[in-house]
Amino acid sequence: MARERIISSASVEPDKPVDAALRPVYLDEMIGQSSVLEKLNIAMSAAKQRGESIEHILLDGPPGLGKTTLANVIAREMTGKTPRITSGPSLTKQADLMALLTNLDAGDVLFIDEIHRLPTIVEEFLYPAMEDFRVDFTIEGGMSGRVVNFSLNRFTLIGATTRAGLLSNAMRDRFGHRYHLEFYSAADLTKILLRSAKLLKVAHAGDALEAIASRSRGTPRVANRLLKRVRDYAQVRADGVMTSVVVNEALDIQQIDSYGLDELDRAFLTALIKVYKGGPAGIEALAATMGEERDTLEDVVEPYLLQIGFVIRTRQGRQATREAYEHIGVKHDRGETAGDVVETSLF
């Protein structure tokens, strides 16, 4: 059974109505990702001046960085409407996608989350829709089956993925715009929290928001979730006002340390350092030792540990750095292995 994580960047069902209320609606409300937003603004402005739909867009990056929010913003800016939303795992056959495509109006935006998880047969069915705005659909089956060519209205597909490397080259090449979302700086997260605190009507003083931002793993979804947990604590224990002291007390109870690491992150580092002597260790071996799924470690735990320099990837596997040893309080008596590093990027 997977453990529940307050700092998980996955969306949580009970928080969805509140999270939706905190999401920006237009581009000028977006905070952070300045390079991506500038390029998008130019592309959208040019498309609107020509009276055209914007080319298909691929958004990649770790969970919780705003891919869905950005897709909604693009659709709102281009059409004044929200996008049609689906996900890769929910499109199991061609007919599932056919129902969506034939109901799109001219200029509409179709958003497919986790697009890397599209079945091959559905992905290949999507190619002519993206390139030529037509599809060949088989009606009935067997000897009496016939193929009918359907023309589609011009639309924009926005695909989101946390695993860009799993996309086929054929799919990736059909996107005119490809943007990678980076982890947010503490300064940008503080601005996001300031906006969220205002919307939630949460009183704060001093550097309370900065304290939350520093433990938010560079992820807006995590920052907003921590804000709500600190709000709860402040309401019960601190007369409803958040201060840095209140933030520290609230997040200590949640077992979230000064780097934003929780029990699962620390368990990963502990297994790597104590069981595998700091590594290198393969991800499958670590997953088996911890009793966790490999995908959980690769998608949720590793990206941030790589970002802050606690873990490196070598040819032989994952390896803990000196900073990781120091953080969990274990003496580091090994030499550095920077020369063996072959991959420190997330994708």
C-alpha positions in Angstrom: 0.0 0.0 0.0 1.5 3.4 -1.0 2.0 5.8 1.8 0.3 9.2 1.7 2.6 12.1 1.3 1.7 15.7 2.1 4.6 16.9 -0.1 3.6 14.7 -3.0 3.3 16.7 -6.2 0.4 14.4 -7.4 -3.0 16.0 -7.3 -5.2 14.9 -4.4 -9.0 14.5 -4.9 -10.2 16.4 -1.8 -8.0 19.4 -2.6 -9.1 19.7 -6.2 -11.8 22.4 -5.8 -9.5 24.5 -3.7 -6.5 23.9 -6.0 -8.6 24.9 -9.0 -9.6 28.2 -7.3 -5.9 29.0 -6.8 -4.9 28.4 -10.4 -4.1 31.3 -12.7 -6.6 31.9 -15.6 -4.6 34.2 -17.9 -1.0 34.4 -18.9 -0.3 37.6 -17.0 -1.3 35.9 -13.8 1.3 33.2 -14.2 4.4 33.4 -12.0 7.8 31.8 -12.8 8.8 29.9 -15.9 9.6 33.2 -17.5 11.5 31.8 -20.5 8.6 29.4 -21.4 6.0 32.1 -20.9 7.8 34.6 -23.1 8.1 32.1 -25.9 4.5 31.1 -25.5 3.3 34.7 -25.5 5.1 35.4 -28.8 3.7 32.2 -30.4 0.1 32.9 -29.2 0.2 36.6 -30.3 1.5 35.7 -33.7 -1.1 33.0 -34.2 -3.9 35.3 -33.1 -2.7 38.1 -35.5 -2.8 35.6 -38.3 -6.3 34.3 -37.2 -4.9 30.8 -36.8 -4.8 28.1 -34.1 -1.4 27.8 -32.4 0.7 24.8 -33.3 0.5 21.7 -31.2 2.4 22.1 -27.9 4.3 19.5 -25.7 4.9 20.4 -22.1 7.2 18.2 -20.0 8.6 18.3 -16.5 8.1 16.8 -13.1 4.6 16.6 -11.5 3.1 19.7 -9.9 4.9 22.4 -11.9 1.8 23.7 -13.7 1.5 21.8 -17.0 -2.3 21.4 -16.6 -2.6 25.0 -15.4 -0.6 26.2 -18.4 -2.8 24.2 -20.8 -5.9 25.8 -19.3 -4.3 29.3 -19.7 -3.4 28.7 -23.3 -6.9 27.5 -24.1 -8.4 30.5 -22.3 -6.1 33.0 -24.1 -6.6 31.5 -27.6 -10.3 30.6 -27.5 -11.9 32.1 -24.4 -12.8 28.5 -23.4 -11.4 25.7 -21.3 -9.7 22.8 -23.1 -11.2 19.4 -23.6 -9.2 17.3 -21.1 -8.3 13.6 -21.1 -5.3 11.5 -20.2 -3.2 8.9 -22.0 -4.3 5.9 -19.8 -8.0 6.6 -20.4 -7.7 6.4 -24.2 -7.5 2.6 -24.7 -8.9 2.3 -28.2 -9.3 4.4 -31.4 -13.0 5.0 -30.7 -12.2 6.8 -27.4 -10.1 9.3 -29.3 -12.5 9.5 -32.2 -15.3 10.7 -30.0 -13.1 13.6 -28.7 -11.7 14.6 -32.1 -15.0 14.8 -34.0 -16.6 17.0 -31.3 -13.9 19.6 -31.4 -14.9 23.0 -32.9 -12.5 25.1 -35.0 -9.7 26.4 -32.8 -10.5 24.2 -29.8 -7.7 22.9 -27.5 -7.4 19.2 -26.7 -5.3 18.5 -23.6 -3.9 15.0 -23.1 -2.2 14.5 -19.8 0.4 11.7 -19.4 0.6 11.5 -23.2 3.5 9.1 -23.0 1.1 6.4 -21.8 -1.0 6.4 -25.0 -1.3 2.9 -26.4 0.6 2.5 -29.7 -2.6 2.0 -31.7 -4.1 5.2 -30.4 -0.9 7.2 -30.8 -0.7 6.1 -34.5 -4.3 7.0 -35.0 -3.5 10.5 -33.7 -0.8 11.2 -36.2 -2.9 12.2 -39.2 -5.2 14.1 -36.9 -2.3 16.2 -35.8 -0.7 16.7 -39.3 -3.6 16.7 -41.7 -6.7 17.2 -39.4 -8.3 14.0 -40.7 -8.6 10.4 -39.5 -9.3 7.1 -41.1 -11.8 5.2 -38.9 -12.9 1.6 -39.4 -16.7 1.2 -39.2 -17.9 -2.3 -38.2 -15.5 -5.2 -38.5 -14.7 -8.4 -40.3 -15.4 -8.8 -44.0 -18.1 -6.1 -44.0 -15.9 -3.5 -42.4 -15.1 -0.3 -44.2 -12.7 2.6 -43.7 -14.2 6.1 -43.6 -12.2 9.2 -43.9 -13.3 12.0 -41.5 -12.2 15.6 -41.8 -11.6 17.4 -38.5 -11.8 21.0 -37.5 -8.4 22.5 -37.0 -7.5 22.2 -33.4 -4.5 22.5 -31.0 -3.2 19.4 -29.1 -1.4 20.1 -25.9 0.3 17.1 -24.5 1.8 16.9 -21.0 4.3 14.3 -19.8 6.6 13.7 -16.8 8.6 11.2 -18.9 9.5 12.9 -22.1 12.1 10.1 -22.8 9.3 7.6 -23.2 7.7 9.5 -26.1 8.3 8.1 -29.5 10.3 10.2 -31.9 7.4 10.2 -34.3 5.1 11.7 -31.7 7.6 14.2 -30.4 8.3 15.5 -33.9 4.7 16.3 -34.5 4.7 19.1 -31.8 5.5 22.5 -33.2 6.3 23.8 -29.7 8.1 21.9 -27.0 8.7 23.4 -23.6 10.4 22.0 -20.5 9.2 23.3 -17.1 11.8 23.7 -14.4 11.5 23.6 -10.7 10.6 27.0 -9.3 12.9 29.3 -7.3 12.1 30.1 -3.6 11.4 33.7 -4.7 8.8 32.7 -7.3 7.2 30.2 -4.9 6.9 33.0 -2.3 5.1 35.2 -4.9 2.7 32.2 -5.6 2.1 31.7 -1.9 1.4 35.4 -1.5 -1.3 35.2 -4.2 -2.7 32.0 -2.7 -2.8 33.4 0.9 -4.7 36.4 -0.4 -7.3 34.1 -2.2 -7.6 31.9 0.9 -7.8 34.9 3.2 -4.9 33.5 5.4 -3.2 36.0 7.7 0.6 35.9 7.8 3.4 37.9 9.3 7.2 38.2 8.8 8.8 35.7 6.6 6.2 32.9 7.1 5.7 32.5 3.3 9.4 32.4 2.7 9.7 29.6 5.2 7.0 27.6 3.5 8.6 28.2 0.1 11.9 26.9 1.3 10.3 23.5 2.1 8.2 23.3 -1.0 10.6 21.2 -3.2 10.4 23.9 -6.0 6.8 22.9 -6.7 3.8 25.2 -6.7 1.4 22.3 -6.0 3.4 21.3 -2.9 3.7 25.0 -1.8 -0.1 25.4 -1.9 -0.7 22.2 -0.1 1.8 23.1 2.7 0.1 26.5 2.9 -3.2 24.9 3.7 -1.7 22.5 6.3 0.0 25.5 8.0 -3.2 27.4 7.8 -5.0 24.6 9.7 -2.3 24.5 12.4 -2.3 28.3 12.8 -6.1 28.2 13.1 -6.0 25.7 15.9 -2.7 26.6 17.7 -1.8 30.2 16.8 -4.9 32.4 16.6 -5.0 32.0 12.8 -1.9 34.0 12.1 1.0 32.3 10.3 4.6 33.2 11.4 7.9 31.5 10.6 7.7 29.9 14.1 4.2 28.6 13.4 5.4 27.3 9.9 8.3 25.4 11.5 6.1 23.9 14.2 3.4 22.9 11.7 5.8 21.3 9.2 7.8 19.6 12.0 4.6 17.8 12.9 4.2 16.8 9.3 7.8 15.5 9.4 8.9 17.7 6.6 12.5 18.9 7.2 14.3 22.1 6.2 14.9 20.8 2.6 11.3 19.8 2.1 12.2 16.1 2.4 9.7 13.7 4.1 9.9 10.2 5.4 10.0 8.6 1.9 12.8 10.8 0.7 14.8 10.1 3.9 14.1 6.4 3.6 15.5 6.5 0.0 18.7 8.2 1.2 19.0 5.9 4.2 18.6 2.8 2.1 21.2 4.1 -0.4 23.7 5.1 2.3 23.3 2.4 4.9 22.2 -0.6 2.9 24.2 0.1 -0.2 27.1 2.0 1.4 26.2 5.1 -0.5 26.0 3.4 -3.8 26.2 3.0 -6.7 22.9 1.1 -6.5 20.3 0.3 -9.2 16.8 1.7 -8.9 15.2 -1.7 -9.0 17.3 -2.8 -6.0 16.4 0.3 -4.1 12.7 -0.1 -4.9 12.9 -3.7 -3.6 14.7 -2.8 -0.5 12.2 0.0 0.3 9.1 -2.0 -0.8 8.1 0.8 -3.2 7.3 0.9 -6.9 10.2 1.9 -9.2 7.9 4.5 -10.9 7.3 6.1 -7.5 11.0 6.5 -6.9 11.8 7.7 -10.4 8.9 10.1 -10.8 8.3 11.5 -7.3 11.4 11.0 -5.1 14.5 11.1 -7.4 13.9 14.3 -9.4 14.1 16.6 -6.4 17.0 14.7 -4.8 18.9 15.1 -8.1 17.9 18.8 -8.2 19.4 19.6 -4.8 22.5 17.5 -5.3 21.8 14.7 -2.8 21.9 12.0 -5.4 23.8 11.6 -8.7 23.4 9.0 -11.4 26.5 7.1 -12.5 27.0 4.3 -15.0 26.7 1.8 -12.2 23.6 3.3 -10.6 22.4 5.9 -8.0 25.0 7.3 -5.6 24.6 9.5 -2.5 26.7 12.7 -2.3 28.5 14.1 0.7 25.6 16.5 1.3 23.2 13.6 1.6 25.4 11.9 4.2 25.5 15.1 6.2 21.8 15.6 6.0 20.8 12.3 7.5 23.7 12.4 10.0 26.0 9.7 8.7 29.8 10.2 8.5 31.1 10.5 4.9 34.4 8.8 4.5 34.5 8.1 0.8 36.1 10.0 -2.1 34.0 11.9 -4.6 33.0 10.1 -7.8 32.1 13.1 -10.0 34.2 11.6 -12.9 31.8 8.7 -13.1 28.6 10.8 -13.5 26.8 10.2 -16.7 23.4 11.7 -16.0 22.3 14.4 -13.6 19.5 15.8 -15.7 15.9 14.7 -14.9 15.0 13.8 -18.5 
